[in-house]
Amino acid sequence: MNLRNKLAAMAVMSALGALCLPAGAQTIRVANQGDALSLDPHSLNESLQLSVDLNVYDALTDRNKDLSLAPSLATSWRQTSPTVWRFELRKNVKFHDGTPFTADDVLFSITRAAGDGSDVKAKVNDIKEVRKVNDHAVDIETKGPFPILPDVLSDLAIMSRKWCEENKAEKPVDRRKGIENTASFKANGTGPFRVRERQPNVRTVFVRNGTYWGKIDGNVQEVIFTPIANSATRVAALMSGEIDVMEPVPVQDIARINASSNTQVVVGPELRTIFLGMDQKRDELLYSSVKGKNPFKDKRVRQAFYQAIDITGIQRTVMRGASRPTGLMVGPGVNGWTEAQDKRLPQDVEGAKKLLADAGYPSGFEVTMNCPNDRYVNDGQICQSVAANLARIGVKINLAAETKGTYFPKILRRDTSFYLLGWTPTTYDSHNALDALMRCPDDKTGDGQFNLGSYCNPKLDELIGKIKSSTDKTERMAMIQEAFKIHADDIGHLPLHQQSLAWGVSKKVALTQRADNFMPFKWMSIQGPAKP
């Protein structure tokens, strides 16, 4: 065993050792294949990080268990004009350090989210100005009519202006540059849990906030969150009782966990779509054998890649049936999805070879594919299968699979030629995916912030702008369908599937699984020892 593997093994044993320490009757031990990369809620727009951090921070709006919109730090909201929303703020709320929550914190947080280093600019790029009405009311003016603003703000954490200024954390950390500040390791929110201990990539301990303004349905007093990258180790820890909750469960282990008298797998559909993106902007790819031009600028090459992929084989052998192949960048449950449009191009290896030859690559070419191996369900294996599929049409994939801690900073600065990504529309509306993934990128405004291959179609951009401001539901749905048709005809990305959620849970634990894969600790309870 080399030094790196020894250190990794020691880290896992250390983490499991910590979990074995005597815990209170109302302690729940949660394990994930990866860690939240920061406690700064504006530093990375990634579901796991937001899920973890939003146990500590609140947003203006929230989601109920059925994903319907709910009040949070804002008790109500209404439009005072087509472009102005008034949010009435909750009174008598305090941050964890005792500082009162006021309108000043809302103004500060939205400005911070829009600033340099923020990875959540897309959530606020349609906001023109935020004005303080009084200590407990703000007006948010948008650049144009924006009927889904309350939905967009449901996971934008509100931070303490005073605390950030005192701790020199006025700006979010920039994960692309590896910059950190106090907010990376400490947190001061208004949420139902406080951070007691933070050891990145080892464990984070959360304790119940005894002065929380809202209702905490669960009885859990402490949550110990531990990253355990190795799937077999996670499963073993769950079945031995060393942890109480784990995700994701490897699809091949679902039956074994369900066969135990002490554990079960909670399975449900997820809104996340897994897809592949390609650099369509550079005149020459950064990581390819093709010199002097960019093959991905040619639609025939993109289509060849698409039709070489055996999505049914990936569903059967890699995902063990726990996926839903898709032809769209959103799935069922997202407003704007239609079954009629959700059709994939057929797999056609010979046709793909001909497309490559017609594009000038009869022998294929070589390109590097970036992939995480600890973020999505079987992400590394998916990329391996795609690489094998593409080899059949003469494309040699140099697979660069790595932990998400280094993967995300790399691809977020667009240092990639071909990559895998997953996306959950946090507004549960197609505009979110269209705006973040398919709009022409503009780093100044935040448009197309996660369009990492810089696909661009001005006609689509025009439609996305109209979809954003439309209040006519029928007209809006027609525009969404037209936008998806443009993107599909361009083969702007290569959609793969929506993955299924699979959480391994001790039978003594009650929790709520949401389709956005968020795990609110306030809905967790210990029910007593599992019966043999």
GIQUI-V331478 format. One line per field, one symbol per residue. ss: DSSP state (@ for helix, = for strand, . for the rest). psi: psi as a letter, one per 40 degrees, with the letter a starting at -180 (. if undefined). Layout:
BEGIN
ss->???
psi->???
END
This chain:
BEGIN
ss->..@@@@@@@@@@@@@@@@@.......======..............@@@@@@@.......===.....===..========..======....=.....=..@@@@@@@@@@@@......@@@...========..======......@@@@@@@.....@@@@@@...............@@@@.......=======...======.............======...@@@@@@@@@@....===...@@@@@@@@@...================.........=......@@@.@@@@@@@@@@..@@@@@@@@....===.........=.............@@@@@@@@@@.......=======......@@@@@@@@@@@@@....=======.@@@@@@@@@.....======.....=@@@@@@@@@...=....=..........@@@@@@@@@@@@...@@@@@@@@@@@@@@@@@@...=============..==..........@@@.==......
psi->hidddddddddddddddddeihiiefhhhhiieiiheieheedhghdddddddeediiidiahideeiiiibehdiiiheidehhhhhihifhiideehihidddddddddddeaieiefdddeeehdihhhdaefiihhhidihgeeddddeefhihihddddddeffdiiihddeeiiadedeiigaeieiihdhhghecihhiihhefhdahhdiehdhhhhhhhdhdddddddddeedidhiiihhdeedddddeieeiihhiiiiehhhiiiihedidhidgiehieihdeehddddddddeehgddddddddefefihiieieiaiehhehiddeghiiihgddddddddddeegdeaihihhhhiefdihfdddddddddddddeeehhhhhghiidddddddddefgidhihiihhheefiddddddddeihhhddeeifdegeefihhdddddddddddehehdddddddddddddddddefdigicihiihhhhhieehhihhieefighdeeiiheiiih.
END
